[in-house]
Amino acid sequence: MLKTVQISDVMRKSGFFFIGKAETTTNEAEIKGEGVIPTQWGSLYESHLLEQIPNKKNSAIIALYTDYESGELGEYTFALGSEVTAVDDVPDNLKSYQIVEGNYIVFTTRRGPVQTVVMEAWQYIWEWSKTNERAFRTDFELYDERCTDPENSEVDIYISVK
């Protein structure tokens, strides 16, 4: 069987600031094709969203999952944007978040087509979640220099744990 992810030990991650475009969704809506995530990704590029974000810390894209209503079954906020050094100048169409310091497990995808490897990793994470305790505070995907080729990308997915 193809190994789809590598898993880190629990790590302590410093807090950070984030600015991006946010919408509410559910896993059920996303699975049925009625969610916001594909539209958000399309909008990221079409509207040149990253160019609108002030005070970017680096060029990485962050896909943020936060404001969980009730674990993986309820509503949550999905936001696409960047880590920033300050949130004192947020454009009207975007939202800022302060992600607090916390414990995370990092799931690193295999190299491959970005949509495929990220979905494989989330399927693995949902199975992993059945026997491990997630915190459902803030989770995020990190799209850095390893993702410049969408057909040969590697993504880190940070899952908050207690």
C-alpha positions as CSV (number, residue, x, y, z in Angstrom):
1,M,0.0,0.0,0.0
2,L,1.2,3.5,-0.8
3,K,2.2,5.5,2.2
4,T,0.2,8.7,1.9
5,V,1.5,10.7,4.9
6,Q,4.3,11.1,7.3
7,I,3.3,12.0,10.9
8,S,5.3,14.0,13.4
9,D,5.4,13.7,17.1
10,V,3.4,16.2,19.1
11,M,5.1,19.6,18.7
12,R,4.5,23.0,20.3
13,K,3.8,25.7,17.7
14,S,4.1,29.4,18.5
15,G,1.1,31.5,17.9
16,F,0.8,33.7,14.8
17,F,-1.4,36.3,13.0
18,F,-3.3,35.5,9.8
19,I,-5.2,37.5,7.3
20,G,-7.4,35.9,4.6
21,K,-10.8,35.4,3.1
22,A,-13.1,33.4,5.3
23,E,-16.3,31.5,4.9
24,T,-18.3,29.0,6.9
25,T,-18.8,25.5,5.8
26,T,-19.2,21.8,6.9
27,N,-17.4,18.6,6.0
28,E,-20.8,17.3,4.8
29,A,-21.3,20.2,2.4
30,E,-17.7,19.8,1.1
31,I,-18.1,16.1,0.5
32,K,-21.4,16.6,-1.4
33,G,-19.7,19.3,-3.6
34,E,-21.8,22.0,-2.0
35,G,-19.1,23.6,0.0
36,V,-16.9,26.7,-0.3
37,I,-13.4,25.3,-0.4
38,P,-13.0,24.9,-4.2
39,T,-14.5,28.3,-4.8
40,Q,-12.2,29.8,-2.2
41,W,-9.2,28.4,-4.0
42,G,-10.4,29.7,-7.4
43,S,-11.0,33.1,-5.9
44,L,-7.5,33.2,-4.3
45,Y,-6.0,33.3,-7.8
46,E,-8.7,35.1,-9.8
47,S,-8.9,38.0,-7.3
48,H,-5.1,38.1,-6.6
49,L,-6.0,37.8,-2.9
50,L,-2.4,37.4,-1.7
51,E,-1.5,40.7,-3.2
52,Q,-4.2,42.4,-1.1
53,I,-2.8,41.1,2.2
54,P,-0.6,43.6,4.1
55,N,2.4,42.7,6.3
56,K,2.9,39.1,4.9
57,K,5.6,37.3,6.8
58,N,6.5,35.1,3.8
59,S,5.1,33.8,0.5
60,A,3.4,30.7,1.8
61,I,-0.3,30.2,1.5
62,I,-2.2,29.0,4.6
63,A,-5.6,27.2,4.5
64,L,-7.0,27.8,7.9
65,Y,-9.7,25.7,9.6
66,T,-11.1,27.3,12.8
67,D,-14.2,28.3,14.9
68,Y,-15.3,24.7,15.0
69,E,-18.9,24.4,16.1
70,S,-18.8,20.7,17.1
71,G,-15.8,18.9,16.0
72,E,-15.7,17.5,12.5
73,L,-19.5,17.2,12.2
74,G,-20.5,20.8,12.7
75,E,-19.8,24.1,11.0
76,Y,-16.4,25.6,10.9
77,T,-14.6,28.6,9.3
78,F,-12.4,27.9,6.3
79,A,-10.0,30.8,5.4
80,L,-7.3,31.2,2.7
81,G,-4.5,33.7,3.2
82,S,-1.1,34.3,4.7
83,E,0.7,34.5,8.0
84,V,1.3,38.2,8.8
85,T,3.5,40.2,11.1
86,A,0.6,42.6,12.2
87,V,-3.2,42.8,11.8
88,D,-3.7,46.5,12.2
89,D,-4.4,47.2,8.6
90,V,-6.9,44.5,7.4
91,P,-8.7,45.2,4.1
92,D,-12.6,45.3,4.4
93,N,-13.1,42.1,2.3
94,L,-10.7,40.0,4.5
95,K,-10.6,38.8,8.1
96,S,-7.8,38.6,10.7
97,Y,-7.2,35.8,13.2
98,Q,-4.8,35.4,16.0
99,I,-3.8,31.7,16.3
100,V,-2.7,31.0,19.8
101,E,0.3,28.8,20.7
102,G,-0.6,25.2,20.9
103,N,0.2,21.5,20.4
104,Y,0.0,20.1,16.9
105,I,0.6,16.9,15.0
106,V,2.0,17.6,11.5
107,F,0.9,15.3,8.7
108,T,3.1,15.7,5.6
109,T,1.6,14.5,2.3
110,R,3.5,12.5,-0.2
111,R,4.6,14.3,-3.3
112,G,2.1,14.4,-6.1
113,P,-0.9,16.3,-7.6
114,V,-1.8,18.8,-4.8
115,Q,-5.6,18.1,-4.8
116,T,-4.9,14.3,-4.7
117,V,-2.3,14.3,-2.0
118,V,-4.2,16.7,0.3
119,M,-7.4,14.6,0.0
120,E,-5.5,11.5,0.8
121,A,-4.0,13.1,3.8
122,W,-7.4,14.3,5.1
123,Q,-8.8,10.8,4.7
124,Y,-5.9,9.5,6.7
125,I,-6.5,12.2,9.4
126,W,-10.2,11.4,9.7
127,E,-9.3,7.7,10.3
128,W,-6.5,8.8,12.7
129,S,-9.1,11.0,14.6
130,K,-11.1,7.9,15.5
131,T,-8.5,6.8,17.9
132,N,-6.7,10.1,18.7
133,E,-8.0,13.2,20.4
134,R,-8.1,16.4,18.3
135,A,-8.5,19.8,20.0
136,F,-10.6,21.4,17.2
137,R,-9.1,24.8,17.9
138,T,-7.3,25.8,14.8
139,D,-5.9,23.4,12.1
140,F,-4.1,24.6,8.9
141,E,-2.5,23.5,5.7
142,L,0.9,25.0,4.8
143,Y,1.5,25.5,1.1
144,D,5.2,26.7,0.8
145,E,8.0,26.5,-1.7
146,R,7.3,22.7,-2.0
147,C,4.0,23.6,-3.8
148,T,5.3,25.6,-6.7
149,D,4.4,22.8,-9.1
150,P,0.8,21.8,-8.5
151,E,1.5,18.3,-10.1
152,N,4.3,17.6,-7.7
153,S,3.5,19.2,-4.4
154,E,4.1,18.3,-0.7
155,V,1.9,19.9,1.9
156,D,2.1,20.0,5.7
157,I,-1.2,19.8,7.6
158,Y,-1.1,20.9,11.2
159,I,-3.8,19.3,13.4
160,S,-4.3,20.8,16.9
161,V,-4.3,18.2,19.7
162,K,-4.9,18.4,23.4
